[in-house]
Amino acid sequence: MTALEYYDDDWHLYTYDEKEIIAEKPARERVQTEVLTSEIAFYLHSLAK
């Protein structure tokens, strides 16, 4: 696996051995929230009184 990186005003080409790279655990799935905008607006409006 190779990577081309640009920093310090110069290009750098790196070669990595895939066997040396530690596999990361997959990120947890995000929970989808189901809140209606009208419910939030009603709540915020009720706080102003």
C-alpha atoms as one frame of an Amber mdcrd trajectory, in Angstrom:
protein
   0.000   0.000   0.000   1.355   3.439  -0.869   0.377   6.949   0.158   1.237
  10.249  -1.456   1.337  13.093   1.062   2.068  16.782   0.620   3.555  18.758
   3.479   6.388  21.235   4.026   5.998  22.373   0.389   7.045  18.955  -0.895
   5.498  15.653  -1.989   6.351  12.477  -0.075   5.649   8.921  -1.222   5.349
   6.293   1.504   5.130   2.526   1.113   3.502   0.558   3.917   3.431  -3.162
   4.553  -0.255  -4.024   4.919   0.564  -6.787   7.423   2.026  -4.213   9.835
  -1.072  -2.027   9.869  -3.360  -2.718  12.806  -6.966  -3.125  11.758  -9.265
  -0.686  13.518 -12.553  -1.745  14.981 -15.506  -0.486  12.958 -17.230   2.519
  14.479 -20.516   1.958  16.237 -23.558   2.583  14.158 -25.172   5.905  14.878
 -28.656   5.830  16.288 -31.110   7.704  14.134 -33.201  10.113  16.170 -36.742
  10.861  15.157 -37.638  14.285  16.475 -39.940  16.507  14.515 -38.946  20.133
  14.021 -42.436  21.287  14.956 -42.101  19.567  18.344 -38.829  21.372  19.023
 -40.251  24.720  17.923 -43.290  24.248  20.184 -41.037  23.408  23.143 -38.767
  26.438  22.587 -41.780  28.735  22.144 -43.269  27.480  25.413 -40.042  28.351
  27.258 -40.299  32.019  26.219 -43.498  32.591  28.224
